[in-house]
Amino acid sequence: MDLHESKGLPGSASRRAAVYGLSLLTLLNFVNYIDRSILSAVLGSIRAEFGLSHAAGGFIATAFLTAYFITSPIFGRLGDRLSRTRLMAVGVGVWSVATAGAGIARNYVQLLLSRAVVGVGEAAYASISPALISDYYPASRRGRAFAIFYVAIPVGMAVGYVLGGEIEYAFHSWRSVFFIVGLPGVLLALLTLTAPDPPRGIHDGLDERLPADEHASLRAVLVRLARNPVYIWTVLGYAAYTFAMGGLSVWAVNYFQEVRHLHEVEATRIVGGVLIASGLVGTFTGGYLGDWLAARVRHGYLWLSGVSMLASVPFGWVALTSENVVVYSSMLFIAEFLVFLSTGPINVVIVNVVPVAMRATAMAVSIFVIHLLGDLPSPTVLGIVADHAGFVNAALIMPVMLGVSGVIWTATAAWCKGGEPGVARGQRSA
């Protein structure tokens, strides 16, 4: 079912196409985050084989993110002009082959290169898919649609942690993890070509589509984004959030192994179990609550995101300092639940506060910034701090950065003018 064809047909045809497209993109996002997080599950074994410090181990994730954030603006710009489904299909194929390629790495440099190529492939997908979803659903339903899409992040990460630990335990090799997880993604690349690619701005009205922007230079687009204070501060708050969550995603399993002396399999099960439970409940709740709040409060998505970040700080602090397994598991669940409340809403803000013809570019620029300032440096920074000041002190940087994101988002909601244009134009619903 193609949304090009369904336009003008009965509403059920467009709805079926939107549901199919969202389901497929969510599946791809799920596999995307499995491929990302399996590194964390086996990082201890990789460090042992290659004799790596914490800093060198963290730099493996940095190599991935460097390629990811550098190429995201390129794919974002292409996504505003070319076939979005074809670009994504290429990206899915590249990241899947590169994931499997890490299994044949014979030294540290080869492993860095393979993970960097994974970053290139994922950039093609991640910079385009949110803009595509915004054309599947009207503004009043985007919070819920994004919640479904982004729930694949915690679920995929959790499955990656657990799957990585179980596969390595079963085959006694961290290399087998990359082979088994990576190769099936090649088939998904072909499936990506069946995703609907609707006309840009189909739900936002011709007056908001701004066709002149489609031919604007990249410099003109960047200047326009730089003059949008809600967009700028939302992205900067997102960078602080990403610093914290990027560090957590890379080091959580290793942290509980070294500091709480858990076996690798036990650590992956605790981290993965908490993540999948908190991610499912938090992301879905945040999507629906964000839509409800945005219909009633100016900058409702931002208020929800900022307040939930601030509330997560004390729970995250206790989770990383308590020595009682029941306490740190439950506190970690509450902290992550509060963090995941913002996942859908904050991405809705990014696509809603910019013109339709700039959405993929705006998402790509946000990816560039949040990774440049966020999870690009955080794994290595936390590794360096862990080497010199201890793992516990390094880990406590993460709740502090969540607090920074909360301050930025709540301040933006309180003082910045502007809003979500798609919602403000009479498209709100309870």
C-alpha positions as CSV (number, residue, x, y, z in Angstrom):
1,M,0.0,0.0,0.0
2,D,1.5,3.3,-1.1
3,L,0.4,6.6,0.4
4,H,0.9,8.2,-2.9
5,E,-1.8,6.0,-4.2
6,S,-4.0,6.2,-1.1
7,K,-4.2,9.9,-1.2
8,G,-7.7,10.7,-2.3
9,L,-9.0,7.2,-1.5
10,P,-11.1,6.4,1.5
11,G,-9.5,7.2,4.8
12,S,-9.0,3.6,5.7
13,A,-6.6,3.1,2.8
14,S,-4.3,5.9,4.1
15,R,-4.6,4.6,7.7
16,R,-3.6,1.1,6.6
17,A,-0.6,2.4,4.7
18,A,0.4,4.6,7.7
19,V,0.1,1.6,10.1
20,Y,2.2,-0.6,7.8
21,G,4.8,2.1,7.4
22,L,5.1,2.8,11.1
23,S,5.2,-0.9,11.9
24,L,8.0,-1.5,9.4
25,L,10.1,1.5,10.6
26,T,9.6,0.4,14.2
27,L,10.9,-3.0,13.3
28,L,13.9,-1.5,11.7
29,N,14.5,0.7,14.7
30,F,14.4,-2.3,16.9
31,V,17.0,-4.1,14.9
32,N,19.0,-0.9,14.7
33,Y,19.4,-0.7,18.5
34,I,20.1,-4.4,18.8
35,D,23.1,-3.9,16.5
36,R,24.2,-0.8,18.5
37,S,23.9,-2.4,22.0
38,I,25.5,-5.7,21.5
39,L,28.9,-4.0,21.7
40,S,28.1,-3.1,25.3
41,A,27.2,-6.7,26.1
42,V,30.6,-8.1,25.0
43,L,32.8,-5.0,25.7
44,G,34.4,-6.7,28.7
45,S,35.5,-9.7,26.6
46,I,36.8,-7.4,23.8
47,R,38.8,-5.4,26.3
48,A,40.3,-8.6,27.7
49,E,41.3,-10.0,24.3
50,F,42.8,-6.8,23.0
51,G,44.2,-5.6,26.3
52,L,42.2,-2.3,26.3
53,S,41.8,0.3,29.0
54,H,38.4,1.7,29.8
55,A,39.2,4.8,27.6
56,A,40.1,2.6,24.6
57,G,37.0,0.5,25.1
58,G,34.8,3.5,25.2
59,F,36.5,4.8,22.0
60,I,35.0,1.9,20.0
61,A,31.6,3.5,20.6
62,T,33.0,6.9,19.8
63,A,34.2,5.6,16.4
64,F,30.7,4.5,15.6
65,L,29.2,7.8,16.6
66,T,31.8,9.9,14.8
67,A,30.9,8.3,11.5
68,Y,27.2,8.5,12.4
69,F,27.0,12.2,13.3
70,I,29.3,13.3,10.4
71,T,27.2,11.6,7.7
72,S,23.8,12.3,9.2
73,P,23.5,15.8,7.7
74,I,24.3,14.4,4.3
75,F,21.6,11.8,4.4
76,G,19.2,14.3,6.0
77,R,19.7,16.7,3.1
78,L,19.3,13.9,0.6
79,G,16.1,12.7,2.5
80,D,14.5,16.1,1.8
81,R,15.0,15.7,-1.9
82,L,15.3,12.0,-3.0
83,S,13.4,8.7,-2.3
84,R,13.4,8.2,1.4
85,T,12.8,4.5,1.3
86,R,15.6,3.8,-1.1
87,L,18.1,5.8,1.0
88,M,17.0,3.9,4.1
89,A,17.3,0.5,2.4
90,V,20.9,1.2,1.5
91,G,21.6,2.3,5.1
92,V,20.0,-0.9,6.6
93,G,22.1,-3.1,4.2
94,V,25.3,-1.3,5.0
95,W,24.9,-1.3,8.8
96,S,24.0,-5.0,8.8
97,V,27.0,-6.2,6.8
98,A,29.3,-4.0,8.9
99,T,27.9,-5.4,12.1
100,A,28.7,-8.9,11.0
101,G,32.1,-7.6,9.8
102,A,33.1,-6.8,13.4
103,G,33.2,-10.5,14.0
104,I,36.2,-11.0,11.8
105,A,38.2,-8.0,13.2
106,R,41.7,-9.3,14.1
107,N,42.9,-6.1,15.8
108,Y,41.6,-3.0,17.5
109,V,41.9,-0.8,14.4
110,Q,39.8,-3.2,12.3
111,L,37.1,-3.3,15.0
112,L,37.0,0.5,15.0
113,L,36.6,0.7,11.3
114,S,33.8,-1.9,11.2
115,R,31.9,0.0,13.9
116,A,32.4,3.3,12.0
117,V,30.8,1.8,8.9
118,V,27.9,0.7,11.1
119,G,27.5,4.4,12.0
120,V,27.3,5.4,8.3
121,G,24.6,2.9,7.6
122,E,22.5,3.9,10.6
123,A,22.8,7.6,9.8
124,A,20.9,7.0,6.5
125,Y,18.1,5.4,8.4
126,A,17.9,7.5,11.6
127,S,18.0,11.0,9.9
128,I,15.1,10.1,7.5
129,S,12.7,7.9,9.4
130,P,11.2,10.6,11.8
131,A,10.4,12.9,8.9
132,L,8.7,10.0,7.1
133,I,6.6,9.2,10.2
134,S,5.5,12.9,10.4
135,D,4.0,12.4,7.0
136,Y,2.2,9.2,8.0
137,Y,0.2,11.0,10.8
138,P,-1.3,14.4,11.6
139,A,0.3,16.6,14.3
140,S,-2.4,15.7,16.8
141,R,-1.3,12.0,16.7
142,R,2.4,12.3,16.3
143,G,3.2,11.9,19.9
144,R,1.6,8.5,20.0
145,A,3.1,7.5,16.6
146,F,6.6,8.5,17.8
147,A,6.1,6.7,21.0
148,I,5.5,3.4,19.1
149,F,8.5,4.1,16.9
150,Y,10.9,5.1,19.8
151,V,9.8,2.3,22.1
152,A,12.1,0.2,19.8
153,I,15.0,2.0,21.4
154,P,14.8,0.5,24.9
155,V,13.4,-2.8,23.7
156,G,16.1,-3.1,21.1
157,M,18.9,-2.1,23.5
158,A,17.6,-4.5,26.1
159,V,17.4,-7.4,23.7
160,G,20.9,-6.5,22.5
161,Y,22.3,-6.7,26.0
162,V,20.6,-10.0,26.8
163,L,21.1,-11.6,23.4
164,G,24.8,-10.6,23.3
165,G,25.4,-12.1,26.7
166,E,23.5,-15.3,26.0
167,I,25.1,-15.8,22.6
168,E,28.6,-15.3,23.9
169,Y,27.9,-17.6,26.8
170,A,26.5,-20.3,24.4
171,F,29.3,-20.1,21.8
172,H,32.1,-19.0,24.1
173,S,33.0,-16.2,21.6
174,W,32.2,-12.5,21.4
175,R,32.7,-12.8,17.6
176,S,29.7,-15.1,17.1
177,V,27.5,-12.3,18.6
178,F,28.2,-10.0,15.7
179,F,27.7,-12.7,13.0
180,I,24.4,-13.9,14.4
181,V,22.9,-10.5,15.0
182,G,24.2,-8.7,11.9
183,L,23.6,-10.9,8.9
184,P,19.7,-11.2,9.1
185,G,19.5,-7.4,8.6
186,V,20.4,-7.8,5.0
187,L,16.9,-9.2,4.3
188,L,15.4,-6.3,6.1
189,A,17.1,-3.9,3.7
190,L,14.9,-5.4,0.9
191,L,11.8,-5.1,3.0
192,T,12.5,-1.4,3.6
193,L,11.8,-0.7,-0.1
194,T,8.1,-1.6,0.6
195,A,7.6,1.2,3.1
196,P,5.2,4.0,2.0
197,D,6.8,7.2,0.9
198,P,4.0,9.8,1.0
199,P,4.1,13.4,-0.3
200,R,6.0,15.6,2.1
201,G,3.7,17.7,4.3
202,I,0.6,15.7,3.3
203,H,-1.0,16.3,6.8
204,D,0.3,19.8,7.3
205,G,-1.5,21.9,4.6
206,L,-0.1,23.5,1.5
207,D,0.4,26.8,3.4
208,E,3.0,25.1,5.6
209,R,4.8,23.1,2.9
210,L,6.9,26.1,1.8
211,P,8.0,24.6,-1.5
212,A,10.7,27.3,-1.9
213,D,12.5,25.6,1.0
214,E,12.9,22.5,-1.1
215,H,15.4,24.4,-3.3
216,A,17.1,26.4,-0.6
217,S,20.8,26.0,-0.1
218,L,22.0,24.1,2.9
219,R,23.5,27.3,4.3
220,A,20.1,29.0,4.0
221,V,18.4,26.1,5.8
222,L,21.0,26.1,8.6
223,V,20.6,29.9,9.0
224,R,16.8,29.4,9.4
225,L,17.3,26.7,12.0
226,A,19.8,28.8,13.9
227,R,17.1,31.6,14.2
228,N,14.6,29.2,15.7
229,P,15.2,29.4,19.5
230,V,12.9,26.5,20.4
231,Y,14.7,24.2,18.0
232,I,18.1,25.3,19.1
233,W,17.5,24.9,22.9
234,T,15.6,21.7,22.4
235,V,18.5,20.2,20.6
236,L,21.0,21.4,23.2
237,G,19.0,19.9,26.0
238,Y,18.8,16.7,23.9
239,A,22.7,16.7,23.7
240,A,22.9,16.7,27.5
241,Y,20.4,13.9,27.6
242,T,22.3,12.0,25.0
243,F,25.6,12.4,26.9
244,A,24.0,10.7,29.8
245,M,22.2,7.9,28.0
246,G,25.1,7.3,25.6
247,G,27.4,6.7,28.6
248,L,24.8,4.4,30.2
249,S,24.3,2.4,27.1
250,V,28.0,1.6,26.7
251,W,29.0,1.2,30.3
252,A,26.0,-0.1,32.3
253,V,26.7,-3.8,31.9
254,N,30.5,-3.3,32.6
255,Y,29.7,-1.1,35.6
256,F,27.6,-3.7,37.3
257,Q,30.2,-6.4,36.5
258,E,33.1,-4.4,38.0
259,V,31.5,-2.4,40.8
260,R,28.7,-4.7,41.9
261,H,30.7,-7.9,41.0
262,L,27.9,-9.5,38.9
263,H,28.6,-12.2,36.3
264,E,28.3,-10.9,32.8
265,V,25.1,-12.9,32.1
266,E,23.5,-11.7,35.3
267,A,24.5,-8.1,34.6
268,T,23.0,-8.2,31.1
269,R,19.8,-9.7,32.4
270,I,19.4,-7.0,35.1
271,V,20.3,-4.1,32.8
272,G,18.3,-5.5,29.9
273,G,15.2,-6.5,32.0
274,V,15.0,-3.0,33.7
275,L,15.5,-1.3,30.3
276,I,12.8,-3.2,28.5
277,A,10.2,-2.8,31.3
278,S,10.9,0.9,31.9
279,G,11.3,1.7,28.2
280,L,8.0,0.1,27.2
281,V,6.0,1.7,30.0
282,G,7.8,5.0,29.9
283,T,7.8,5.5,26.1
284,F,4.2,4.6,25.6
285,T,3.0,6.7,28.6
286,G,5.1,9.7,27.4
287,G,3.6,9.5,23.9
288,Y,0.0,9.6,25.0
289,L,0.6,12.0,27.9
290,G,2.6,14.3,25.6
291,D,-0.3,14.5,23.1
292,W,-2.8,15.2,25.9
293,L,-0.6,17.9,27.5
294,A,0.3,19.6,24.2
295,A,-3.4,20.0,23.4
296,R,-3.8,22.0,26.7
297,V,-0.5,23.6,27.6
298,R,1.8,25.7,25.4
299,H,5.0,23.7,24.8
300,G,3.4,20.7,26.5
301,Y,5.8,18.3,24.9
302,L,8.8,20.3,26.3
303,W,7.3,20.7,29.8
304,L,6.8,16.9,30.0
305,S,10.3,16.2,28.8
306,G,12.0,18.8,31.1
307,V,10.1,17.9,34.3
308,S,10.6,14.2,33.8
309,M,14.3,14.7,33.3
310,L,14.6,16.7,36.6
311,A,12.6,14.0,38.4
312,S,14.9,11.2,37.2
313,V,18.1,12.7,38.8
314,P,17.7,11.5,42.4
315,F,16.6,8.0,41.4
316,G,19.5,7.7,39.0
317,W,21.9,8.8,41.7
318,V,20.7,6.2,44.2
319,A,20.7,3.5,41.5
320,L,24.4,4.1,40.9
321,T,25.5,4.3,44.5
322,S,23.4,1.7,46.4
323,E,25.0,-1.7,47.0
324,N,21.6,-3.5,47.5
325,V,20.5,-5.3,44.4
326,V,16.8,-4.7,45.1
327,V,17.4,-1.0,45.7
328,Y,19.6,-0.3,42.7
329,S,17.4,-2.4,40.4
330,S,14.2,-0.6,41.4
331,M,15.7,2.9,41.4
332,L,17.2,2.2,38.0
333,F,13.7,1.3,36.7
334,I,12.1,4.5,38.1
335,A,14.9,6.7,36.7
336,E,14.7,5.1,33.2
337,F,10.9,5.2,33.2
338,L,11.1,9.0,33.8
339,V,13.8,9.4,31.2
340,F,11.8,7.5,28.6
341,L,8.7,9.6,29.1
342,S,10.5,12.2,27.0
343,T,11.5,10.0,24.1
344,G,8.5,10.5,21.8
345,P,7.6,14.1,22.9
346,I,11.1,15.6,22.4
347,N,11.4,14.3,18.9
348,V,7.9,15.6,18.1
349,V,9.1,19.0,19.1
350,I,12.0,18.8,16.7
351,V,9.8,17.9,13.6
352,N,6.9,20.2,14.6
353,V,8.8,23.5,15.1
354,V,10.4,23.6,11.6
355,P,9.0,23.9,8.1
356,V,7.9,20.7,6.4
357,A,10.4,20.9,3.7
358,M,13.2,21.1,6.2
359,R,12.2,18.2,8.5
360,A,14.8,15.6,7.5
361,T,17.5,18.2,7.4
362,A,16.4,19.5,10.9
363,M,16.4,16.0,12.3
364,A,19.9,15.3,10.7
365,V,21.3,18.5,12.2
366,S,19.9,17.6,15.6
367,I,21.5,14.1,15.2
368,F,24.8,15.8,14.4
369,V,24.7,18.1,17.4
370,I,23.4,15.7,20.0
371,H,26.1,13.2,19.1
372,L,28.9,15.7,18.7
373,L,28.2,17.1,22.2
374,G,26.6,14.0,23.7
375,D,27.3,10.3,23.2
376,L,30.3,10.9,20.9
377,P,32.5,12.1,23.8
378,S,30.7,10.5,26.7
379,P,31.9,6.8,26.5
380,T,35.5,7.9,26.2
381,V,35.1,10.7,28.8
382,L,33.5,8.3,31.3
383,G,36.2,5.8,30.5
384,I,39.0,8.3,31.2
385,V,37.3,9.4,34.5
386,A,36.9,5.7,35.5
387,D,40.6,5.1,34.8
388,H,41.7,8.0,37.0
389,A,38.9,8.6,39.6
390,G,37.1,5.3,39.8
391,F,34.1,3.9,38.0
392,V,31.5,5.1,40.6
393,N,32.6,8.8,40.2
394,A,32.5,8.4,36.4
395,A,29.0,7.0,36.5
396,L,27.6,9.8,38.6
397,I,28.2,12.2,35.7
398,M,25.2,10.6,34.0
399,P,22.4,11.8,36.4
400,V,24.1,15.2,36.5
401,M,23.7,15.5,32.8
402,L,20.1,14.4,32.9
403,G,19.5,17.3,35.3
404,V,21.2,19.7,32.8
405,S,18.8,18.6,30.0
406,G,15.9,19.0,32.4
407,V,16.9,22.6,33.2
408,I,17.3,23.5,29.5
409,W,14.0,22.0,28.4
410,T,11.9,23.5,31.2
411,A,13.6,27.0,30.7
412,T,12.9,26.7,27.0
413,A,9.2,25.9,27.6
414,A,8.9,28.8,30.1
415,W,10.6,31.6,28.2
416,C,10.9,30.8,24.5
417,K,8.3,32.1,22.1
418,G,7.1,29.9,19.2
419,G,5.4,26.6,19.3
420,E,4.5,23.5,17.4
421,P,3.0,24.9,14.2
422,G,1.3,21.7,13.1
423,V,-0.5,21.4,16.4
424,A,-1.3,25.1,16.7
425,R,-3.2,25.2,13.4
426,G,-6.3,23.6,14.7
427,Q,-5.1,20.0,14.7
428,R,-5.1,19.4,18.4
429,S,-7.2,16.7,19.9
430,A,-7.7,15.5,23.4
